[in-house]
C-alpha cells in the first residue's frame, strides 16, 4: 500500500495536462523500471515534447497481457480545489489529486506491482504501455500501437485501467470529429444579392446534421450496452462572419459522431458529403470561388466490441 501511495504521489506531482509535456513523468517511469533491471522503450513524438513508454516483464513469447494507461490529464483551470491538485492528499481513505483516478492511479498500481511481477514465475509476459494525448486528440497512442505491432509477439489481452467503478467494460462507441469550412462571397448588407452568405449555408448544414441525429435516435437498440443506446451526433461550435453589415464570407463548424459498433460512420459521412456537395453546387452558381470543405478534426476512434 505505501509503495503504491509513494509512486502515485510522484506521478500526480507531474503536471501532464494534455497541452503540456509529459517527458518528466515518462523519464521517472523509465528510471524506476531501470532500478529493477527492466529496460523501457521511450517513443517520442515528432516535436520531441511528449512520449509513450513500453516495457516488458517476463519471457518474450506470445500470449502476453498489456497493462495500458494514458499519462495526460485534463486541465485544472477554473476549477475549485480545496488543496493543491498536484499534491496528493489522503483524506478518509481517499487519495485526492489531478489524475489520481484518470489514469495515474492505474499506472501507479502497475508500477507498484513490478517487484511482484518479477518475483513470479511468469509463463507469459506482462507488457506496460503508457501513452499520451488521450484527453485531447486520442492520437498519442497510435505510434505506440504501431511499435507494439512491429515488435511484440501476439498478445492475448489488453487491460486499460480507465475508471469504470471496477466493472469490466468490453465495448465502446466510436468517436469521429470533423470540421466543415464554408466559403461564400462577401458583400455589403445593403446588397445581399451580390454576396453568398456562408453563415446561411452553415445553418442549413447544421439543420441537416440535426435531422441525421434525430434519425439515429430512432435506431435505439433495446438492451444495448451503451447509454444512450443509439449513435449520437452534435455540433459543438460554430464561427462565422466578421462584421454586422457584411454578408459573411466564411463560416466554420465542428461536429462529432459517437457511433454504435453497428452503425458504420462512413454511412453518416457519405450522407453528409452528398448534402454539402449539393449545397456547394448551388453556391457556385453565383461564384466559382464558393466551396464547402470537410476535414477530420481531432479524433477518429473506431468502435469496439468483444
Buried (B, 14 or more C-beta within 10 A) or exposed (E): EEEBBEBBBBBBBBBBBBEBBBBEBBBBBBEBBEEEEBEBBBBEBEEEEBBBBBBBBBEEEEEBBBBBBBBBBBBBEEEEEEEBBBEBBEEEEEBBBBBBBBBBBBBBBBBBBBEEBBEEEBEBBBBBBBBBBBBBBBBBBEBBBEBBEEEBBEBEEBBBBBEEEEEEEEEBBBBBBBBBBBBBBBBEEEEEEEBBBBBBBBBBBBEBBEEBBEBBBEEEEEEBBBEEBBBBBEBEEBEBBEEEEBBBBBBBBBBBBBBBBEBBBEEBBEBBEEBBEEBBEEBBEBBEEBBBEBEEBBBBBEBEEE
